[in-house]
Amino acid sequence: MKTVILCGGLGTRLSEETQVKPKPMVEIGGMPILWHIMKIYAAQGFRDFVLALGYKGETIKDFFLNYRTRQSDLLLDLKSGRFEISEDRDSVEDWTIHLVDTGLSTLTGGRLGRLRNHLIQEQKFLLTYGDGLANVDVKALVGFHEKHGRLATVTAVRPPARFGNIVFDGDRVTEFKEKPQTGEGWINGGFFVFERGVFDYLHGDDTVLEGTPLEKLAEDGQLMAYRHHGFWQPMDTLRDKNSLEGTWCSGKAPWRIWQDHGLG
């Protein structure tokens, strides 16, 4: 089953980083957030990716074109220019990656629409955004989708609060929680499963996936929600980026599920 990752947006709210690189290439722990997302899927057996490129897509192409070289030991003869790459295949991920230019200004639904020919053989496929991390059980998500038999499944999450919470008794602090997860409401956390029939709901490059397509799927009774109660965090701002960086550096990143699968 293929996993589509939307990588083409401008990332304007993170302009401190995205002036020089696309948002999915903003680094957490020295590696692009896109790499972290792909590791989440790959650790659970989903290693065939389709990256929908747009803004500064060449940066993503360059990263993966040179990935094996950067991750491997090299033997280099400077005089002749000849080099050999180490045959230690364990140091490089076993991924298949389709890098597809879906236009500079194309919106989310339009980007998916442009991938129709790349997904023509897929009865169903996964899709997520290139800027959010979670410890979603993807196999359980797919199982939920297959059981209900509708066209689409969205992973619903409770968003993390932007600030901590302090409860008072007079001037005395009775409860202090730093950045708690909100207890109210569910939102779109990405991590979708779609059947091929979802393409009938997409119409042109100006289609916003989160607009008419998902609204119409819901009206038609074709959209189901998989509730994820675990970790989820988007990277919308520099504050979010720094928060994720801090979590990674703590050695306790909840999305690092590939360690649980013995994958380093």
Stockholm file with secondary structure:
# STOCKHOLM 1.0

chainA/1-264         MKTVILCGGLGTRLSEETQVKPKPMVEIGGMPILWHIMKIYAAQGFRDFVLALGYKGETIKDFFLNYRTRQSDLLLDLKSGRFEISEDRDSVEDWTIHLVDTGLSTLTGGRLGRLRNHLIQEQKFLLTYGDGLANVDVKALVGFHEKHGRLATVTAVRPPARFGNIVFDGDRVTEFKEKPQTGEGWINGGFFVFERGVFDYLHGDDTVLEGTPLEKLAEDGQLMAYRHHGFWQPMDTLRDKNSLEGTWCSGKAPWRIWQDHGLG
#=GR chainA/1-264 SS CEEEEEECCCCGGGHHHHTTSCGGGCEETTEEHHHHHHHHHHTTTCCEEEEEECTTHHHHHHHHHTHHHHHSCEEECTTTCCEEECCCGGGSCCCEEEEEECCSSCCHHHHHHHTGGGSTTCSEEEEEETTEEECCCHHHHHHHHHHHCCSEEEEEECCBCSSCEEEEETTEEEEEESSCBCSSCCEECCCEEEEGGGGGGCCSTTCCTTTHHHHHHHHTTCEEEEECCSCEEECCSHHHHHHHHHHHHTTCCTTCGGGTTTCC
#=GC SS_cons         CEEEEEECCCCGGGHHHHTTSCGGGCEETTEEHHHHHHHHHHTTTCCEEEEEECTTHHHHHHHHHTHHHHHSCEEECTTTCCEEECCCGGGSCCCEEEEEECCSSCCHHHHHHHTGGGSTTCSEEEEEETTEEECCCHHHHHHHHHHHCCSEEEEEECCBCSSCEEEEETTEEEEEESSCBCSSCCEECCCEEEEGGGGGGCCSTTCCTTTHHHHHHHHTTCEEEEECCSCEEECCSHHHHHHHHHHHHTTCCTTCGGGTTTCC
//
